[in-house]
């Protein structure tokens, strides 16, 4: 290989190509991330609006909580060697 010396214009052109390539890569990464987000099947839910829960869902929550509270209170009572009571305040 021969030793070639680049002119300042050639160096500037190479650096410009490099920076443009980096910007293009950033743009491609952003587009890929947007596609990933749009492909997700996540449904946004606002927990501050309880009217969105059906009566069946509320009943199910009560059943789940009562089962959890029984298990948690018995485990915690055994660990603390004391009486433990867990109550549902609201759903």
C-alpha positions in Angstrom: 0.0 0.0 0.0 1.2 3.4 -0.9 1.2 6.2 1.6 -1.4 8.7 0.5 -1.9 12.0 2.2 -5.4 13.3 2.3 -6.2 16.9 1.6 -8.2 18.9 4.1 -11.2 18.8 1.8 -11.0 15.0 1.7 -10.7 14.8 5.5 -13.7 17.1 5.9 -15.7 15.0 3.5 -14.9 11.8 5.4 -15.8 13.5 8.8 -19.1 14.8 7.3 -19.9 11.3 6.0 -19.2 9.9 9.5 -21.4 12.4 11.3 -24.2 11.9 8.8 -24.0 8.2 9.2 -24.3 8.6 13.0 -27.3 10.8 12.6 -28.9 8.3 10.2 -28.2 5.5 12.7 -29.9 7.5 15.4 -32.9 8.0 13.2 -33.1 4.3 12.4 -32.9 3.4 16.1 -35.7 5.8 16.9 -37.9 4.4 14.1 -37.2 0.8 15.3 -38.1 1.8 18.9 -41.4 3.5 17.7 -42.3 0.3 15.8 -41.6 -1.8 18.9 -43.8 0.4 21.1 -46.6 0.3 18.5 -46.4 -3.5 18.3 -46.8 -3.9 22.0 -50.3 -5.1 23.0 -50.4 -3.1 26.2 -53.7 -1.6 27.2 -53.4 1.5 29.3 -55.7 1.4 32.4 -56.4 4.3 34.8 -56.8 2.8 38.3 -58.2 6.1 39.6 -61.5 5.4 37.8 -63.2 2.6 39.5 -66.3 2.9 37.4 -64.4 1.0 34.7 -64.5 -2.1 36.8 -67.5 -4.4 36.2 -69.3 -5.9 39.1 -67.9 -9.3 38.2 -64.3 -7.9 38.3 -65.0 -6.3 41.7 -66.3 -9.6 43.0 -63.2 -11.3 41.7 -61.0 -8.7 43.4 -62.7 -9.4 46.6 -62.2 -13.1 46.3 -58.6 -12.7 45.4 -58.0 -10.3 48.3 -59.8 -12.5 50.8 -57.6 -15.5 49.8 -54.5 -13.4 49.9 -55.4 -11.9 53.3 -56.1 -15.3 54.8 -52.7 -16.6 53.6 -50.8 -13.5 54.5 -52.3 -13.1 57.9 -51.6 -16.8 58.8 -48.0 -16.6 57.6 -47.4 -13.2 59.3 -49.1 -14.5 62.5 -46.8 -17.5 62.5 -43.7 -15.4 61.9 -44.6 -12.8 64.5 -46.3 -15.2 66.9 -49.0 -12.7 67.4 -52.6 -12.2 66.1 -52.8 -10.5 62.7 -55.9 -9.1 61.0 -56.0 -7.9 57.4 -59.0 -5.9 56.2 -60.1 -4.6 52.8 -60.7 -0.9 52.9 -61.9 -0.3 49.4 -61.7 -1.5 45.8 
